[in-house]
Amino acid sequence: MMESKIDKRIIKSQAAIQSTFLEMLADRGFDEITVKDIADKANISRKTFYLHYVDKYDLMDRIVDQRLMDLKDICELKKDMKFVEGTVIWFQYFERHQAFFSALFMSQSTTLFRKRLLDFMADQLIPKIKKDNGGDYDLILKKFLSMAVLGILESYFLNELGDDLEQVAKRVGRLVEQNLLMNAQEMPADRNEMKKAAAAKEEENTAEVFKLRA
């Protein structure tokens, strides 16, 4: 019973710290927030804060962990949907947490967290790329598409795009789908070209060997 009370206190303290931090993140941005600011606004001591988190970067890291877990769950739910429909659901999650992601994109000190989001997006694309390419894995395509999607999200949250979220998501979904299809069509030709180039190089090396022997 005592352990349950302690767990509830921990959960309550962490919830207070996180909600206060997210509120300040939207108002002031990550760079301007200090642990003292969070503690004062959450009505806790700095000692209490440090019982739960190493610093504000650790706090941000834990919140990003939760967001990525949520996104992973969404990816599981939408895996049997059409690509465009699934993309809309994904973008809607970002919109529900707009304050957090806007602050993430605007801050100069959150490069690491943006990279984690980029890596997550890239990992989610791998099964789709392999499926459309007969099991082949295209690193360049993975990087290209994940950076493109992250760039669009960033532009949307920084109010650089005029369309509403659903229109943006549908457009992104169609573009990703088109690129995957185009790449799948080009991959066999690319593999043939690589084989021809390898064969030509082998012939060239063989000819050089004969010249040396002569």
C-alpha positions as CSV (number, residue, x, y, z in Angstrom):
1,M,0.0,0.0,0.0
2,M,2.9,2.3,0.9
3,E,4.6,1.6,-2.4
4,S,1.4,2.5,-4.3
5,K,1.2,5.9,-2.6
6,I,4.9,6.5,-3.5
7,D,4.2,5.6,-7.1
8,K,1.3,8.0,-7.2
9,R,3.4,10.8,-5.8
10,I,6.1,10.1,-8.4
11,I,3.5,10.1,-11.2
12,K,1.9,13.2,-9.9
13,S,5.2,15.1,-9.6
14,Q,6.3,14.0,-13.1
15,A,3.0,15.0,-14.6
16,A,3.2,18.5,-12.9
17,I,6.8,19.0,-14.2
18,Q,6.0,17.9,-17.7
19,S,2.8,19.9,-18.1
20,T,4.5,23.0,-16.7
21,F,7.5,22.5,-19.0
22,L,5.2,22.0,-22.1
23,E,3.3,25.2,-21.2
24,M,6.5,27.1,-20.9
25,L,7.9,25.5,-24.0
26,A,5.0,26.9,-26.0
27,D,5.3,30.4,-24.4
28,R,9.0,30.9,-24.2
29,G,10.8,28.3,-26.2
30,F,13.3,25.6,-25.0
31,D,16.4,27.8,-25.0
32,E,14.9,30.3,-22.5
33,I,13.7,27.8,-19.9
34,T,15.7,27.0,-16.8
35,V,15.2,24.3,-14.2
36,K,14.5,27.1,-11.6
37,D,11.7,28.4,-13.9
38,I,10.1,25.0,-14.1
39,A,10.3,24.4,-10.4
40,D,8.9,27.8,-9.5
41,K,6.0,27.5,-11.9
42,A,5.2,23.9,-10.9
43,N,5.4,24.9,-7.3
44,I,8.1,22.3,-6.4
45,S,11.6,22.5,-5.2
46,R,14.6,22.1,-7.6
47,K,15.5,19.1,-5.5
48,T,12.2,17.5,-6.4
49,F,12.9,18.2,-10.1
50,Y,16.3,16.5,-9.9
51,L,14.9,13.5,-8.2
52,H,13.1,12.8,-11.5
53,Y,15.3,14.4,-14.2
54,V,19.0,15.1,-14.8
55,D,18.3,18.5,-16.4
56,K,15.9,20.1,-18.9
57,Y,17.5,18.1,-21.8
58,D,16.7,14.8,-20.0
59,L,13.1,16.1,-19.4
60,M,12.8,16.9,-23.1
61,D,14.3,13.5,-24.0
62,R,11.7,11.6,-21.9
63,I,8.8,13.6,-23.6
64,V,10.3,12.8,-27.0
65,D,10.4,9.1,-26.0
66,Q,6.7,9.2,-25.3
67,R,5.9,11.0,-28.5
68,L,7.8,8.5,-30.5
69,M,6.1,5.6,-28.7
70,D,2.7,7.2,-29.6
71,L,3.8,7.6,-33.2
72,K,4.9,3.9,-33.3
73,D,1.4,2.9,-32.0
74,I,-0.2,5.0,-34.7
75,C,2.0,3.4,-37.4
76,E,0.8,0.0,-36.3
77,L,-2.8,1.1,-36.5
78,K,-2.5,2.5,-40.0
79,K,-0.3,-0.2,-41.6
80,D,-3.3,-1.8,-43.3
81,M,-4.7,1.6,-44.5
82,K,-4.0,3.2,-47.9
83,F,-0.9,5.3,-47.8
84,V,-2.6,8.7,-48.1
85,E,-5.2,7.9,-45.4
86,G,-2.5,6.7,-43.1
87,T,-0.4,9.9,-43.6
88,V,-3.4,12.1,-42.7
89,I,-3.8,10.2,-39.4
90,W,-0.1,10.6,-38.7
91,F,-0.2,14.4,-39.4
92,Q,-3.3,14.7,-37.2
93,Y,-1.2,13.5,-34.2
94,F,1.3,16.2,-34.9
95,E,-1.4,18.8,-35.0
96,R,-2.8,17.6,-31.6
97,H,0.6,18.3,-30.1
98,Q,1.3,21.4,-32.2
99,A,2.7,23.5,-29.3
100,F,5.3,20.9,-28.5
101,F,6.4,20.3,-32.1
102,S,6.4,24.0,-33.0
103,A,8.7,24.6,-30.1
104,L,10.9,21.7,-31.1
105,F,11.3,23.1,-34.6
106,M,11.9,26.7,-33.5
107,S,14.6,26.0,-30.9
108,Q,18.3,26.2,-31.8
109,S,19.1,23.7,-29.0
110,T,16.9,20.8,-30.0
111,T,18.9,19.5,-33.0
112,L,19.4,16.1,-31.3
113,F,15.6,15.7,-30.8
114,R,14.9,16.6,-34.4
115,K,17.4,14.0,-35.5
116,R,15.7,11.4,-33.3
117,L,12.4,12.3,-35.0
118,L,14.1,12.1,-38.4
119,D,15.6,8.7,-37.6
120,F,12.2,7.4,-36.5
121,M,10.6,8.5,-39.7
122,A,13.3,6.9,-41.7
123,D,12.9,3.6,-39.8
124,Q,9.2,3.6,-40.5
125,L,9.8,3.9,-44.2
126,I,12.2,0.9,-44.5
127,P,9.5,-1.8,-44.6
128,K,7.6,0.1,-47.3
129,I,10.7,0.6,-49.4
130,K,11.7,-3.1,-49.1
131,K,8.1,-4.2,-50.0
132,D,8.0,-2.0,-53.1
133,N,11.5,-2.9,-54.2
134,G,11.3,-6.7,-53.9
135,G,13.3,-6.8,-50.7
136,D,15.9,-4.3,-51.7
137,Y,16.7,-1.5,-49.4
138,D,17.5,2.0,-50.8
139,L,19.4,4.1,-48.3
140,I,19.3,7.3,-50.4
141,L,15.5,7.0,-50.9
142,K,15.0,6.5,-47.1
143,K,17.0,9.6,-46.4
144,F,15.4,11.6,-49.1
145,L,11.8,10.8,-48.1
146,S,12.3,11.1,-44.4
147,M,14.0,14.5,-44.7
148,A,11.3,15.7,-47.1
149,V,8.5,14.7,-44.7
150,L,10.2,16.3,-41.7
151,G,10.9,19.5,-43.7
152,I,7.2,19.7,-44.6
153,L,6.1,19.2,-41.0
154,E,8.6,21.9,-39.9
155,S,7.3,24.3,-42.5
156,Y,3.7,23.7,-41.5
157,F,4.3,24.3,-37.8
158,L,6.3,27.4,-38.6
159,N,3.3,28.7,-40.6
160,E,5.2,28.7,-43.9
161,L,2.4,26.7,-45.7
162,G,-1.0,28.1,-46.4
163,D,-3.0,24.9,-46.8
164,D,-4.8,23.2,-43.9
165,L,-3.3,20.1,-42.3
166,E,-5.4,17.5,-44.0
167,Q,-4.5,18.9,-47.5
168,V,-0.9,19.0,-46.6
169,A,-0.9,15.4,-45.3
170,K,-2.7,14.1,-48.4
171,R,-0.3,15.9,-50.7
172,V,2.7,14.5,-48.7
173,G,1.2,11.0,-48.7
174,R,0.7,11.1,-52.5
175,L,4.2,12.4,-53.1
176,V,5.8,9.7,-51.0
177,E,3.7,7.1,-52.6
178,Q,4.7,8.3,-56.1
179,N,8.4,8.4,-55.2
180,L,8.2,4.8,-53.9
181,L,6.4,3.6,-57.0
182,M,8.9,5.5,-59.3
183,N,11.8,4.0,-57.4
184,A,10.4,0.5,-57.6
185,Q,10.1,0.9,-61.4
186,E,13.6,2.2,-61.8
187,M,15.4,-0.2,-59.4
188,P,15.6,-3.2,-61.9
189,A,17.1,-0.9,-64.5
190,D,19.6,0.5,-62.0
191,R,20.6,-3.0,-60.9
192,N,21.1,-4.0,-64.6
193,E,23.3,-0.9,-65.1
194,M,25.3,-1.8,-62.0
195,K,25.8,-5.3,-63.2
196,K,26.9,-4.0,-66.7
197,A,29.3,-1.6,-65.1
198,A,30.8,-4.3,-62.8
199,A,31.2,-6.7,-65.8
200,A,32.9,-3.9,-67.9
201,K,35.2,-3.2,-65.0
202,E,36.1,-6.9,-64.7
203,E,36.9,-7.0,-68.4
204,E,39.0,-3.9,-68.1
205,N,40.9,-5.4,-65.2
206,T,41.4,-8.7,-67.0
207,A,42.8,-6.8,-70.1
208,E,45.2,-5.0,-67.8
209,V,46.4,-8.3,-66.4
210,F,47.1,-9.7,-69.9
211,K,49.0,-6.5,-70.8
212,L,51.2,-6.8,-67.8
213,R,51.9,-10.5,-68.6
214,A,52.8,-9.6,-72.1
